[in-house]
Amino acid sequence: MARKQNPEKDLVVSSGAAAARPRRTASAARPKHSPNAAEIQSTPARAEYAPSHEEIATLAYTYWLERGCQGGSPEQDWQRAERELRVKASAAALA
């Protein structure tokens, strides 16, 4: 009798080799986050403005300098800078 084979179970990785991750397909992608009412209300008007990479990097860098070049998270600085630039742009668009 023929035996079914599952290629994922047959994967053997030696202790010295890095494991290869299987690629995700569109159907296996993570479910999208749907915002709750509080997130929608706290989000400023959704303008199509997207700050440039340089603008975000410069503002995130100033946050790091303000902390004395210590601690914190570059990712959090980046997200904060991006958020603040979008808020400023939407406020300017409404004025």
Steps between C-alpha positions, in 0.01 A plus 500: 500500500630846410575727790407869498788731562485843653804704393488712815538195723786365292713813554815413690728774628838429647611687809744711297256612230240774515142388454329625186157646556226400260364789299156627583241508233221755484259254656739434790560867576419641839145623550466874461444710807162666513509813718258538787288811558753662737779467242284649227402800714856566614635481145524839332329564167655262254682718254690345216819669622790269563809660656826432321758259633736790568238697697422202721867412549590858596220528757571153644867595532407814695302286746810289556714812549246640750544182708873563517578237235407221741227245543169491321406312190578608143176338385294694752679823406426433134132428563465806722665723237282361223184544707586857599584601143168363378311685776675827414422454131132426564473797737653726234259362240200576724617856577 
